Structures are given as structure tokens and as C-alpha cells.
Amino acid sequence: MKKHIKNNVNWVGYIDWELKTFHGDDYSILNGSSQNAYLIEEEKTVLIDTVWAPHRFEFVENLKKETDLKKIDYIIANHGEVDHSGALTALMDEIPGTPIYCTANAVKSLEGQYGKRGWNFQVVKTGDTLEIGGGKKLVFIEMRMLHWPDSMATYMTGDNILFSNDMFGQHFAVEEMFNDKADQCLLMKEAMKYFANILNPASPFALKKLAEIREMNLPVDIIAPSHGVVWRENPGRIVEKYAEWADAYQENQITVCYDTMWEGTAKIAHKIAEEVSRQSPDTTVKLFSIAKADKNEVMTEVFKSKAIAVGSPTATNAILSTVEGWLAFLKTLKFKNKKAAAFGCYGWSGEGVKILKERLAGAGFSVADEEVKSNWNPDDGDFAKIPALVKSLLA
Ligand code: FEO
């Protein structure tokens, strides 16, 4: 069912209440999601993006209820990733010659995924425009690396709508569609989780692009991303948030993350959390078992943190595989301006803390010399090292 956005613009996407994971199983979905597609019916009829492949037939059938498919003059593919292009195959079977406006890189990603099907690609660059009648036009803005090399946004003049694709999106199902109708706490939490886990590596590109869009001086009344809510009430708010988040964001928070074999490393983790609170009662402290907690939720907490403490016991001359994998993911997110410290127990060889420090430095963290490395079980001598470790994280 379509949802009205503004004047002759309707949402024609798919609200995915059942979705539990995204990017395979790499991103947890706790509050549903949506794949937003939009239908513009001015003198020209324009479809902006589609939905994920499993919903392609339902999407095309629903679209037929809104318009004669043959009336669609232009398709805009802002991004080739399958959650937005997945219905193109079914749609293009019905209207094979319809021009698809996209970046040169999107031609590569679409043909790479779906094969060379003879689709009528029209390659566009930043500043290119397309007249759609009624004195309105579409302006294309390449969004390279936000978050794929093929990404693009489309701005509609007259109605002043920025179809921003993944940027400003969230994995969040909101049947009411608009930001002012959504649960505000969940909305901002999901927007931040999306940024921290998907867009943060592209922060330098985001800052540059935000400045470029500001210079284009386009009045923006609505931001319509490809996931989650449509920002119609104060859309500048999410733009300001992105400017903050992309600029080495941190809050007054310390997060302790660990895994443990026989509870020794867990004991140190809890003592560190207590000590942070003792030394700095105003600092928010969070603690997670890396093996048990949701990886993407934890990374959102790391994103908010000014410092983290990471613990693992030494196991077979290494750290636990849970922590090794977690640190590999941490590295990909390219967080900046954060401190870290390492801790852990060992029985025999004891290189775990050294490995943790190397991994944390490799992930871009400023690593404290202070550490807690406990032989067998932590004793008073080990716990006595915690205040100095915490002090270095709070400094
Ligand atoms: Fe929502 Fe990059 O796809």
C-alpha cells in the first residue's frame, strides 16, 4: 500500500517487520526495517529505487495498483545494493526499455549482480538534472563511498525532497512513516547504530559531502532515505547529527568488553567498570560479554565511548576467537579519537594482553601502557593495577 509523502510523491516500498538480520547475518535488526521506494507522478512518472529481491513480485504487483507500469518514464537507481535494486529484474521484465538513471559505478554493480540484460542505463554525475514537468526537476548528487562507490542521492526541486538513499537511514520499521510519528528514542538509537556499523568507515567522505551539499544551497523540506523514517519535521536535525557523528564522535562513556574462560577475566572486567564509576561518577559505564552480547549493539556503545577496555584470557598462545573476530570487525569501523586498555588472565604463556594491545592499536585506538595481566586468577595485586588503568582511560 502506498503512503503519501508530499504532493505527487508517494512511498511504495516494503516495511519489513520480520527482518532479523541484514547484510547476511552481519547486522542485527531489533526493531524491523524497511526498503523505501518512491513514486513521483508529475508530468513524468518516476520510480526511485525498489526493494529487496525476496519482495520483488509483491512490489511489482503493488506498483501496478498505483500506476500503469507502462506510464513509468524513468527509474532512478540511487544504489545498486540488492536491498534497493532487488526488484529491478521483475520490474524490467515488464517494462524492459525504461531508462534507468544511475552512476557509472551502479552500472557495474547492477550488471555484476544481475548480468548484462540490455537495460537502458543513463549514466549521471553530480549536478546532472532531469526535467519531470510541473516546473520540477531531479538533481543528481553522487555519494561515492556513502557507502558504496555507486551510491547517489536524488534531489527533487519544487517539493524540496532529498532522496538520500542509505545516508540518514535506519533499520527501523515505522508504519506511520514520518520521523515525527516515530518513537524518538528508538529512532535516534537506530539511526546511530546504522551510522556506527555501516557508515562510520566513510566518515571523511560524509563530512566532505555534507559540506558539498550545503554549498549547493538546496532547500530541503524532506529527507527521504531508503531505510526507516522519512524526515519531514526538522530534517536538519539528522544532518546535524551526521556532522557530529562523522567528526570523531564521543560521549563521556567508557565501555568494557571481554570474554572469559573460567571467570578470571570477567572479574577484572567488572572491577574496571566499578573503578570507572568510583573515579568518575559522571562517566557512563557499560559492560558487555563479547561472546554473549549483540555485536552491532556493542559497537554502537563503542562508537559513543571515549575509551574502551578490552579483555581476553590467553588461550593456545592467542586470545579467544570471539575476541579476535570482534576486534577484526572493530578495525573495519575505523573509529577515531578513542583510547583503549587491555586486560586478561593467563595460565601458561601469557601473550593475550600483548596481542590485545596490538589489535587495538591496529584498529586506530590510542592504547594505554597500563594493563592488568593476571596469572591464573586475579588477586589483590592484580586488582591494585586497575585504578591506574582506569585513570589513563579517563585522562
Ligand atoms: Fe541499503 Fe547499501 O543498501
Residues whose N, C-alpha, C, O or C-beta is under 5 A from the ligand:
A	BS01	FEO	E81 D83 D166
